[in-house]
Structures are given as structure tokens and as C-alpha cells.
């Protein structure tokens, strides 16, 4: 197994011996860190969701209202749905 790793075989072997794979992995980690930094600073939708309590409360309230509407719709569908059949 060690001989395969030393020969650059398999994922671990390629990671240890292939500089290009190592460089791509470094770039991936750097991009991931950059994305996490932007989220933590409040950039983008996900960042606003993380740092803005008003957005969370608004989404939470909208969810509650939709659940209430869906419950009412199931309990009394005729209140919300009317079907008209019109012939010429």
C-alpha cells in the first residue's frame, strides 16, 4: 500500500505526488474560505440570512402565515375555490 502511495497511485498518492492536484485543492480551499468570509460579512442572500435577524423573522412570519392559510384551505376549500361552468 505504501509502495502505491509512493508511486503516486490512488487519491492519496496523487495528492502527495501531483503538484497540479495539490494546487487545485489549494484553490478550492481558498475559494471556500472566501465564500465563508462573504457570508459572515453579510454579503448575498445567505449572508443576510445569517447576520440579519429581521430577515429571519420575516421569513419565519411568512412561513407561519402560509401554514395557517394551508390549514384553512384544507379545512374549508369552498371558501377559496369556486368553479364556474359556463355554456355559451
Secondary structure, DSSP 8 states (H G I E B T S, - for coil): -HHHHHTT-HHHHHHHH-HHHHHHHHHHHHHHHHHHHHHHTT-HHHHHHHH-HHHHHHHHHHHHHHHHHHHHHHH-HHHH--------
